[in-house]
Amino acid sequence: MDKKEKNSSIYTITDPLLEPYYIQYDQYCYTAIKKVIAGTSGRERDQTIGYYSSLERCLDVIAEDSIKNQDYTSLQQFISGHKTRLQELKQITIK
């Protein structure tokens, strides 16, 4: 491995449709990151959701995390919300 391969560059994907999330990626993986407000200080900070080998899986996890802010009365309702949000995010990549 030469020196250039060892120094991986990190790139960022931001989009208003992803808010409050964004994605960082390099030659190895995609990282899902969420902007959150710290409870006591009120400061914005970044919370890493996870590391993924594909953009599709990264978007899937963002979609799932984004719907985890409310109660659901059925599993079907939760799955439907996840599918809807995932389709919204995948539209970004299709356009």
VENJOHU-V871630 format. One record per run of one state. SS is the DSSP state (H for helix, E for strand, C for the rest). FROM is the first residue (numbers start at 1). TO is the last residue. If there is no record, write none. Layout:
BEGIN
SS/FROM/TO, SS/FROM/TO
END
This chain:
BEGIN
C/1/2, H/3/6, C/7/10, E/11/13, C/14/20, E/21/25, C/26/29, E/30/37, C/38/43, E/44/52, C/53/54, H/55/66, C/67/74, H/75/94, C/95/95
END
